[in-house]
Amino acid sequence: MPYAIAAAGPGGPEQLRRIDFAPPAPGAGEVLVRHTAIGVNYIDIYFRSGLYPWPQERDLVPGCEAAGVVETVGDGVREFEPGARVAYVAANGAYATHRVVSAAQLVALPDLVEDSIAAGAMLKGLTAYYLIHDSAPVSDGDTVLFHAAAGGVGLIAGQWLAAKGVRAIGTAGGPEKCALARANGYGDVIDYRSEDFVERVRALTGGAGVKAVYDGVGAETILGSAECLANFGTLVSFGQSSGAPDQFRISHLARGSLRLTRPTLFHFTAERGWLERASAALFDAIRAGEVRLHIGKRRPLVEAAAAHADLEGRVTTGSTVLVP
Ligand SMILES: NC(=O)c1ccc[n+]([C@@H]2O[C@H](COP(=O)([O-])OP(=O)(O)OC[C@H]3O[C@@H](n4cnc5c(N)ncnc54)[C@H](OP(=O)(O)O)[C@@H]3O)[C@@H](O)[C@H]2O)c1
């Protein structure tokens, strides 16, 4: 029986319950996908907890990335046929055995990229892509700071930065996560639970600071992140796993003529050309071995609540994948 994991209202992980449903037929321009693997992301927690606005419908089915097989296609869909292997990024609805997705959001999966890798890498890998190519583009010889370096986005970004010749300094909570980040592209990793990361970045850069800081942690790091930047550096605030970084003020940028950007992946993926270019670059990097996906844990889809508790509890590394 097709089923989804849904929350009837905002709250903790215990809100997530199994509900059975009959998958609808795809409309014009849509495709019915049978999921084989689903990625878990921090944004799923923001929606489930009510931090992000609750969608119109009563039950929220979280989940923004998955891989699977096309079952049926709606009118006008020519790019995908039943049986094709596909993956996508699309807001909410992925924690389910089946989902109707717009064909414009799907990409075909190359043979060499297996489903669970794609499900764990689409949202996080495309995020890592835009962060280092679009939001604060960096190249050979630059030095950057990346917070939560042992997390889903962090482990992919570290490898990609290293492949580009960028010196990446990471932060992570605890010695095991620091070791993992070091093995995934970060030349230096600071345990920001026990060390002052601002002081350490200054020391590691001879006082100069870094060209860009990628900050997905938010409240606990944002002010220190600005202090780590060299003059004219860019602060990319792309998440808030420790809470909203609302204490940040424009005046904080004055210390070094800094730039601040607050990007969201969905604005990039809405442009089909960008989605094709970025996912091709991601799959190429995976095929070339430049980016190896670290799946910290695979769980049955019915264990979505436990997966959320782990991610919020800071005990995960890399990507978590749910299997229907
Ligand atoms: N804007 C976008 O387009 C976009 C897209 C994708 C992801 N994101 C953001 O990127 C960040 C990383 O996402 P992800 O899915 O890969 O998650 P993740 O990094 O695997 O998990 C979050 C990590 O944040 C760190 N953290 C620091 N303080 C925390 C706290 N108080 N509570 C919980 N965690 C805390 C933890 O690592 P340590 O234990 O090492 O501190 C934790 O493992 C998230 O903020 C997410 O919202 C944004």
The ligand as a Gaussian input file, in Angstrom:
#p B3LYP/6-31G(d) Opt

LIG

0 1
 N       19.589000      27.961000       1.933000
 C       19.655000      26.813000       1.273000
 O       19.455000      26.777000       0.062000
 C       20.003000      25.562000       2.000000
 C       20.003000      24.326000       1.341000
 C       20.404000      23.182000       2.038000
 C       20.779000      23.279000       3.368000
 N       20.717000      24.499000       3.980000
 C       21.134000      24.659000       5.373000
 O       22.435000      24.123000       5.498000
 C       22.633000      23.658000       6.819000
 C       23.143000      22.235000       6.746000
 O       22.075000      21.387000       6.301000
 P       22.209000      19.813000       6.389000
 O       20.893000      19.245000       6.016000
 O       23.436000      19.377000       5.669000
 O       22.395000      19.615000       7.968000
 P       23.698000      19.087000       8.735000
 O       24.821000      20.048000       8.512000
 O       23.929000      17.658000       8.414000
 O       23.205000      19.169000      10.226000
 C       23.210000      20.370000      10.925000
 C       24.498000      20.516000      11.733000
 O       24.520000      21.825000      12.302000
 C       25.358000      21.802000      13.421000
 N       24.754000      22.551000      14.525000
 C       25.343000      23.583000      15.155000
 N       24.564000      24.023000      16.143000
 C       23.453000      23.243000      16.155000
 C       22.298000      23.194000      16.986000
 N       22.124000      24.071000      17.994000
 N       21.362000      22.265000      16.735000
 C       21.522000      21.392000      15.728000
 N       22.614000      21.367000      14.910000
 C       23.567000      22.303000      15.130000
 C       25.579000      20.337000      13.813000
 O       26.918000      19.989000      13.461000
 P       28.060000      20.060000      14.595000
 O       27.673000      19.051000      15.633000
 O       29.301000      19.739000      13.866000
 O       28.020000      21.469000      15.129000
 C       24.591000      19.591000      12.932000
 O       25.051000      18.287000      12.622000
 C       21.291000      23.808000       7.527000
 O       21.264000      25.007000       8.258000
 C       20.310000      23.890000       6.375000
 O       19.131000      24.566000       6.697000
 C       20.336000      25.623000       3.324000

